[in-house]
Each structure stands twice: as structure tokens, then as C-alpha cells.
Amino acid sequence: MKKILKLFLYLIIIIIVAFGIFLIYVSVNDYKPQEKITVFTSDNPDILSDTTTYSIIIWNIGYCGLNKEMDFFYDGGKQVRPSENKVEENIQGVKSYIQKNSNTDFILIQEVDKKSKRSYYFNEFDTLANTFPERTSVFGTNYDVFFVPAPPTDPMGKVNGGLMTISKYTPLTSVRHSFPGNYSWPTSLFMLDRCFLVNRYKLANEKELLIINTHNSAYDDGTLKAQQMIYLKSFLKKEYKKGNYIVVAGDWNQCPPNFKSHFKENIPDTIVRTDIATDYLPKWTWLYDNTLPTNRRVTAPYKKGKTLTTVIDFLLLSPNIKGVSVKNIDVGFEFSDHQPVKAKIKLQ
């Protein structure tokens, strides 16, 4: 009996020491991005018209692992990832949709994996970038973790993903801006390092057009979101004061101010809902479609009319830009837990 107890005690000590070594290794190698990282620059950028209507698509593709049959353990479901064949089908589905909309000026995508276990190490960025070899594709890392140990029975493992912007035009620069704040240690070692990606274009009137791809925090009590929104507001006000034109688009993980849904076939999600404050930037325009959802809960596979849905993917326009149109595209959550959004804007 004593030998069994000793063996059990030794086993516990080995597990604790091994986990301690693991935490030390992950801490030393933790992705700690600078506040600003230039990911692209051009000596010969395009000069864009300051009176033209531009088209935009935004889509969180859920790393092509959250198709309509999926639930997800982090949101109350049980699954970690679908089959490898299904991930490949999802990638091809996203690629096909984007190809059908090849005339779009700016395509802003979130949750694009480069090398992650959850998406079987497919390089989704390269796949989508190679679809438009003549365009400028840029990437901003927001999730780079050596090994995510959850769930213990089937760890998510290595993750390397982020934001992707595909542009018909060559920007002057593309810069990754880190959002402030993070979870406390050691949780922060395994969570995203949130950011927004700013493509800066020269205009004919000698001002600049900023196309900003954002993905705000999801799994927090609201504290991180609040810090991020304050930081973003400061950045936007400074840029607008220069006379620049600004579009912020992506997955905000919160609803537009005073959002009211008018879904016909889907149930609106009101559980732990967060709306952006009405006085956030009063003279700016929130451009969104409230007739179709852009996001579903992944506590269970998607079922139209039963799954809770909402709108958290939309655009924010500076006062010198007019929203011409916006439409959420119903693809039945076939390839992701989000649906694409198509919009047109006009510089004024």
C-alpha cells in the first residue's frame, strides 16, 4: 500500500513539475507584439479617387472550422474541430464565394489560420492570397500560441492565425496596431492578442483613406472590450482630425448602438448582449443590415429558426464618407459561424 502511495505521489510531482516547465517555456516564448508593426509598405502606392464609390466585403471565416454542423467547446458545445475533409471543404467554400465577388475593392477577413492544429495546418492565408495574385494581401497576427492545452481530453494545440485584408489597390502602408489589455497570467498565454490592421491609401486630394480591419475581444467580462474601444476612438479621432477618410469594419463582438433586429427566419440572441455606446462617435455612421444575422451561437449545430443569432459584423464610417448600401449575405452558416457582409461606400 505504501509503495502505491509513493508511486502516486511521485506521479503527481512529475505532473506538477512537467506543467511548471511547460508554463515557463510558453511564458518565455509568448507572442508579445509591439504596439505598432508595419507588415507592408510600398514605394509606389496607388493613388485613389476621392469621389469614387468603393465596395467592401467583411467576413469572419472562423478558421474554416466552425461550419453549420459544428458546436464549439469554448462556447458550451463539445467539439474542438471538424474532420480534415470538412475543413478543406470550408476553405474551398470561402474561396469560391470570394472568387464570385472578385470585383470587390477591399475584402476584410478575420480568423484566418496560417498554421494551426484546429485547421489541420492548412495555410488559409496563402490559399486566399493566391486566389488573387495580382492584389495586395496583408496579414496581422492576433493568435500565436505554441500549445493551447484546452480541452484536456483533446487539446486545441498550436494556433497561428489573424486578420487578412485583400486589396485591389496597393496601399502606402499596412500596420498592425495592438489593442491594449489582456487576461491575467497564465490565461493570457493561451488567449488572443487582439489587434486592428490599418491599410493606408493615398488619395487624389492629398488626404488618405484608411481601411481598418478589426476583431475585438469575445471571451471577457466587457473590460477588454471597453479598453479596446477607448483606444480605437483615440486613434480614429486623431486620423479624422488630419482630414483623412476612415472605414472600420470587421467582427466587433458586440452589436451596433441601439441595435434592433428584424430577422424573419432567425431568433435574435439577447443573452449577455453588449451594444456599443450611442455616444461613442456621435457624428460617425454605423453601417449595418438588421434583416439578417451575421453570427450564430455555437453551443450546438446551426438550425434555422432555433439557433440564436445576432449582428456583430458591420462598418463604422467617418463623417466624410457616405454609406451607399449594406447587405448581410445568407449562406446558411455553411462554412463559418459568421456570414459575409457586402457594403458600398462613397467618399464625400
C-alpha positions as CSV (number, residue, x, y, z in Angstrom):
1,M,0.0,0.0,0.0
2,K,2.9,2.4,0.9
3,K,4.5,1.6,-2.5
4,I,1.3,2.5,-4.3
5,L,1.0,5.8,-2.4
6,K,4.6,6.6,-3.1
7,L,4.1,5.9,-6.8
8,F,1.0,8.1,-6.8
9,L,2.9,10.9,-5.0
10,Y,5.8,10.7,-7.5
11,L,3.3,10.8,-10.4
12,I,1.7,13.9,-9.0
13,I,5.1,15.6,-8.5
14,I,6.1,14.7,-12.1
15,I,2.9,16.1,-13.5
16,I,3.3,19.3,-11.5
17,V,6.9,19.8,-12.5
18,A,6.2,19.0,-16.1
19,F,3.3,21.5,-16.1
20,G,5.6,24.1,-14.5
21,I,8.2,23.6,-17.1
22,F,5.5,23.9,-19.8
23,L,4.3,27.2,-18.3
24,I,7.9,28.5,-18.2
25,Y,8.5,27.5,-21.8
26,V,5.2,29.1,-23.0
27,S,5.9,32.2,-21.0
28,V,9.4,32.7,-22.5
29,N,8.1,32.1,-26.0
30,D,4.8,34.0,-25.6
31,Y,3.9,36.2,-28.5
32,K,4.4,39.8,-27.3
33,P,3.8,42.1,-30.3
34,Q,4.8,45.8,-30.3
35,E,2.1,48.4,-30.3
36,K,2.7,49.0,-34.0
37,I,4.1,46.6,-36.5
38,T,4.4,47.5,-40.2
39,V,3.5,44.4,-42.2
40,F,3.6,46.0,-45.7
41,T,5.0,49.2,-47.3
42,S,5.2,50.4,-50.9
43,D,7.3,53.0,-52.7
44,N,4.8,53.1,-55.5
45,P,1.3,53.0,-53.9
46,D,-1.8,53.6,-56.0
47,I,-3.5,57.0,-55.8
48,L,-7.2,56.6,-55.3
49,S,-10.0,58.8,-56.4
50,D,-11.6,60.9,-53.6
51,T,-15.1,60.9,-55.2
52,T,-15.5,57.2,-56.1
53,T,-17.8,54.6,-54.7
54,Y,-15.9,51.6,-53.2
55,S,-17.1,48.1,-52.4
56,I,-16.2,46.1,-49.3
57,I,-16.7,42.6,-48.0
58,I,-16.2,41.6,-44.4
59,W,-16.3,38.0,-43.2
60,N,-15.1,36.2,-40.1
61,I,-14.4,32.7,-41.6
62,G,-14.0,31.0,-38.2
63,Y,-10.7,29.5,-39.4
64,C,-12.8,27.3,-41.7
65,G,-13.5,25.1,-38.7
66,L,-16.9,26.3,-37.4
67,N,-19.3,25.2,-40.2
68,K,-23.0,24.8,-39.6
69,E,-22.7,21.2,-38.2
70,M,-20.2,22.3,-35.6
71,D,-20.6,23.3,-31.9
72,F,-17.5,24.5,-30.0
73,F,-16.3,23.6,-26.5
74,Y,-15.4,27.1,-25.6
75,D,-19.0,28.3,-26.1
76,G,-20.7,25.5,-24.3
77,G,-20.5,22.8,-27.0
78,K,-18.4,19.7,-27.1
79,Q,-16.4,19.7,-30.3
80,V,-12.9,21.1,-30.9
81,R,-12.7,20.8,-34.7
82,P,-14.4,19.1,-37.6
83,S,-12.8,16.5,-39.9
84,E,-9.9,17.4,-42.1
85,N,-12.1,16.9,-45.2
86,K,-14.7,19.3,-43.8
87,V,-12.1,22.0,-43.1
88,E,-10.8,21.6,-46.7
89,E,-14.4,21.9,-47.9
90,N,-14.9,25.1,-45.9
91,I,-11.7,26.6,-47.2
92,Q,-12.9,25.9,-50.8
93,G,-16.3,27.3,-50.0
94,V,-14.9,30.6,-48.7
95,K,-12.5,30.7,-51.7
96,S,-15.4,30.2,-54.1
97,Y,-17.5,32.9,-52.6
98,I,-14.7,35.4,-52.7
99,Q,-13.9,34.5,-56.3
100,K,-17.5,35.2,-57.2
101,N,-17.1,38.7,-55.8
102,S,-13.7,39.3,-57.4
103,N,-14.6,42.9,-58.3
104,T,-14.8,43.9,-54.7
105,D,-12.3,46.6,-53.8
106,F,-11.5,45.6,-50.2
107,I,-12.0,42.2,-48.6
108,L,-11.5,42.1,-44.9
109,I,-11.4,38.7,-43.3
110,Q,-11.0,37.6,-39.7
111,E,-9.9,34.3,-38.1
112,V,-7.6,33.2,-41.0
113,D,-5.2,30.4,-40.0
114,K,-1.7,30.0,-41.2
115,K,-0.5,27.0,-39.2
116,S,-2.9,25.7,-36.6
117,K,-3.9,22.3,-35.4
118,R,-7.5,23.3,-35.2
119,S,-7.5,23.7,-39.1
120,Y,-5.1,20.8,-39.8
121,Y,-2.2,23.2,-40.5
122,F,-3.7,24.4,-43.8
123,N,-2.3,27.8,-44.8
124,E,-5.6,29.6,-45.4
125,F,-3.8,32.9,-45.9
126,D,-1.8,31.5,-48.8
127,T,-4.8,29.8,-50.3
128,L,-6.8,33.0,-50.3
129,A,-3.9,35.3,-51.3
130,N,-3.0,33.0,-54.2
131,T,-6.6,33.4,-55.5
132,F,-5.8,37.0,-56.2
133,P,-2.1,37.0,-57.1
134,E,-2.4,40.5,-58.7
135,R,-3.7,42.0,-55.5
136,T,-2.1,43.1,-52.2
137,S,-2.8,40.7,-49.4
138,V,-1.7,41.5,-45.9
139,F,-1.8,39.7,-42.6
140,G,-1.9,40.8,-39.0
141,T,-1.3,38.1,-36.4
142,N,-3.6,38.1,-33.4
143,Y,-3.3,34.5,-32.2
144,D,0.1,32.9,-31.9
145,V,0.3,30.2,-29.2
146,F,2.7,27.3,-29.0
147,F,0.2,25.0,-27.5
148,V,-3.4,25.6,-26.1
149,P,-3.9,22.8,-23.5
150,A,-7.7,23.0,-23.5
151,P,-9.8,20.9,-23.5
152,P,-7.6,18.4,-21.7
153,T,-9.0,15.4,-23.5
154,D,-8.4,16.8,-27.0
155,P,-6.2,20.0,-26.7
156,M,-6.6,22.6,-29.4
157,G,-2.8,22.7,-29.6
158,K,-0.8,25.1,-31.8
159,V,-2.6,28.2,-33.1
160,N,-1.3,30.7,-35.6
161,G,-4.0,32.9,-37.1
162,G,-5.1,36.5,-37.6
163,L,-6.6,39.2,-39.8
164,M,-6.3,39.3,-43.6
165,T,-7.1,42.2,-45.9
166,I,-7.1,41.7,-49.7
167,S,-7.0,44.9,-51.7
168,K,-7.5,45.8,-55.3
169,Y,-5.2,48.7,-54.7
170,T,-1.6,49.0,-53.4
171,P,-1.6,50.7,-50.1
172,L,1.1,53.1,-48.9
173,T,1.4,51.0,-45.7
174,S,-0.3,48.3,-43.7
175,V,0.2,48.5,-40.0
176,R,-0.8,46.1,-37.2
177,H,-2.0,48.0,-34.1
178,S,-2.2,46.1,-30.8
179,F,-5.3,46.6,-28.7
180,P,-4.5,47.3,-25.0
181,G,-5.2,44.9,-22.2
182,N,-5.1,41.2,-21.8
183,Y,-6.1,38.4,-19.4
184,S,-4.1,37.8,-16.3
185,W,-1.3,35.3,-16.3
186,P,-1.3,32.4,-17.1
187,T,-4.6,32.6,-19.0
188,S,-3.1,35.4,-21.2
189,L,-0.5,32.8,-22.5
190,F,-3.3,30.9,-24.3
191,M,-5.6,33.7,-25.5
192,L,-5.6,36.0,-28.5
193,D,-3.5,39.2,-28.7
194,R,-6.2,41.4,-30.2
195,C,-5.4,44.0,-32.9
196,F,-6.7,46.0,-35.8
197,L,-5.0,46.2,-39.2
198,V,-4.8,49.6,-40.9
199,N,-4.3,49.8,-44.7
200,R,-3.5,53.4,-45.6
201,Y,-4.1,54.6,-49.2
202,K,-3.1,57.9,-50.9
203,L,-6.0,59.9,-52.3
204,A,-6.0,62.4,-55.2
205,N,-6.9,65.2,-52.8
206,E,-3.7,64.5,-50.9
207,K,-5.5,63.1,-48.0
208,E,-5.6,59.4,-47.0
209,L,-8.2,56.6,-47.0
210,L,-7.8,54.3,-44.0
211,I,-9.4,50.8,-44.4
212,I,-9.3,49.2,-40.9
213,N,-9.8,45.5,-40.3
214,T,-10.8,44.9,-36.7
215,H,-11.6,41.9,-34.5
216,N,-12.5,42.8,-30.9
217,S,-12.5,40.6,-27.8
218,A,-15.1,38.0,-27.3
219,Y,-14.4,36.0,-24.1
220,D,-14.2,38.6,-21.5
221,D,-16.5,40.4,-19.0
222,G,-16.5,43.6,-21.0
223,T,-13.4,45.1,-19.5
224,L,-11.2,44.3,-22.5
225,K,-13.8,45.5,-25.0
226,A,-14.1,48.8,-23.2
227,Q,-10.3,49.3,-23.2
228,Q,-10.1,48.5,-26.9
229,M,-13.0,50.8,-27.8
230,I,-11.3,53.7,-25.9
231,Y,-8.0,53.1,-27.7
232,L,-9.6,52.8,-31.1
233,K,-11.6,56.0,-30.6
234,S,-8.5,58.0,-29.8
235,F,-6.8,56.6,-32.9
236,L,-9.8,57.4,-35.1
237,K,-10.2,61.0,-33.8
238,K,-6.6,61.8,-34.5
239,E,-6.7,60.5,-38.0
240,Y,-10.0,62.2,-38.8
241,K,-8.6,65.5,-37.5
242,K,-5.9,65.2,-40.2
243,G,-8.7,65.2,-42.8
244,N,-8.4,61.5,-43.6
245,Y,-11.3,59.2,-44.6
246,I,-11.8,56.2,-42.4
247,V,-13.6,52.9,-42.6
248,V,-13.5,50.4,-39.7
249,A,-15.0,47.0,-40.5
250,G,-14.9,43.5,-39.1
251,D,-16.1,41.4,-36.2
252,W,-16.7,43.8,-33.3
253,N,-18.1,41.0,-31.0
254,Q,-20.8,43.5,-29.9
255,C,-23.9,44.9,-31.6
256,P,-24.2,48.4,-33.1
257,P,-25.6,51.2,-30.9
258,N,-29.3,50.6,-30.0
259,F,-29.4,47.6,-32.3
260,K,-32.9,46.2,-33.1
261,S,-33.1,43.1,-35.2
262,H,-35.7,42.4,-37.9
263,F,-35.0,38.8,-38.6
264,K,-37.7,36.9,-40.4
265,E,-36.4,33.3,-40.0
266,N,-33.9,33.5,-37.2
267,I,-34.2,34.0,-33.5
268,P,-32.3,37.1,-32.2
269,D,-29.7,36.5,-29.5
270,T,-30.3,38.6,-26.4
271,I,-28.2,36.6,-23.9
272,V,-25.4,38.6,-22.4
273,R,-25.7,41.1,-25.2
274,T,-23.4,44.1,-25.5
275,D,-24.3,47.2,-27.6
276,I,-21.7,49.9,-28.5
277,A,-22.5,53.1,-26.6
278,T,-24.7,55.6,-28.5
279,D,-22.3,58.4,-27.8
280,Y,-19.2,56.6,-29.0
281,L,-18.6,58.7,-32.0
282,P,-21.9,60.6,-32.5
283,K,-21.2,62.2,-35.9
284,W,-19.9,59.0,-37.4
285,T,-22.1,56.4,-39.3
286,W,-22.7,52.8,-38.2
287,L,-23.4,50.9,-41.4
288,Y,-25.2,47.6,-40.9
289,D,-28.1,45.4,-42.0
290,N,-30.5,44.3,-39.3
291,T,-32.7,42.0,-41.5
292,L,-30.3,39.0,-41.5
293,P,-27.9,37.7,-38.8
294,T,-24.1,37.7,-39.3
295,N,-23.3,35.4,-36.3
296,R,-24.7,32.4,-34.6
297,R,-24.2,30.7,-31.2
298,V,-22.0,27.6,-31.5
299,T,-23.4,25.8,-28.4
300,A,-25.0,23.4,-30.9
301,P,-25.1,22.8,-34.7
302,Y,-27.0,25.5,-36.6
303,K,-30.7,25.1,-37.1
304,K,-32.6,28.0,-38.8
305,G,-35.4,29.2,-36.6
306,K,-33.9,27.6,-33.4
307,T,-30.3,28.8,-33.2
308,L,-29.8,32.2,-31.5
309,T,-28.3,34.7,-33.9
310,T,-27.2,38.3,-34.0
311,V,-25.3,41.0,-35.9
312,I,-21.8,41.8,-34.7
313,D,-20.1,42.3,-38.1
314,F,-20.6,45.8,-39.6
315,L,-18.9,49.1,-40.5
316,L,-18.1,52.4,-38.9
317,L,-17.7,55.4,-41.3
318,S,-16.1,58.8,-40.7
319,P,-18.4,61.8,-41.3
320,N,-16.7,62.4,-44.7
321,I,-17.9,59.0,-46.0
322,K,-21.4,58.1,-47.0
323,G,-22.8,54.6,-46.7
324,V,-24.4,53.7,-50.0
325,S,-25.6,50.2,-49.2
326,V,-25.0,47.2,-46.9
327,K,-26.3,43.7,-47.0
328,N,-25.7,40.6,-44.9
329,I,-25.4,37.6,-47.2
330,D,-27.4,34.4,-46.2
331,V,-25.1,31.5,-46.9
332,G,-26.8,29.4,-44.2
333,F,-23.6,29.5,-42.0
334,E,-22.4,26.8,-44.3
335,F,-18.7,27.4,-43.8
336,S,-18.4,29.5,-40.7
337,D,-20.3,30.7,-37.6
338,H,-20.4,34.1,-39.3
339,Q,-21.9,35.2,-42.6
340,P,-20.4,37.7,-45.1
341,V,-21.4,41.4,-45.3
342,K,-21.3,43.3,-48.5
343,A,-21.2,47.1,-48.5
344,K,-20.6,50.1,-50.7
345,I,-19.3,53.5,-49.5
346,K,-18.8,56.8,-51.2
347,L,-16.1,59.4,-50.3
348,Q,-17.5,62.9,-50.0
